[in-house]
Amino acid sequence: MASIFAVALPAQPSLALGVASVALMVAISVGWYACVVWLFAAEAVSNGYRRLALERG
C-alpha cells in the first residue's frame, strides 16, 4: 500500500499532502477491517466458516 502512495506522490510533497496521505491510508485500513468484521459477523458466513474449520481441523 505504501508503495502506491510513494509512486503517486511528488518527490517533495507538502506537509499537508503527507498528512492527508497518512490519513487516507488509515481510513482505507480501518474501512477494510470494518468490512471484514462485518462480513464475519454475519450469521451465515460465521456458521459456514465455523463448519469449514471443524471439518478441516
Secondary structure, 3 states (H helix, E strand, C coil): CHHHHHHHCCCCCCHHHHHHHHHHHHHHHHHHHHHHHHHHHCHHHHHHHHHHHHHHC
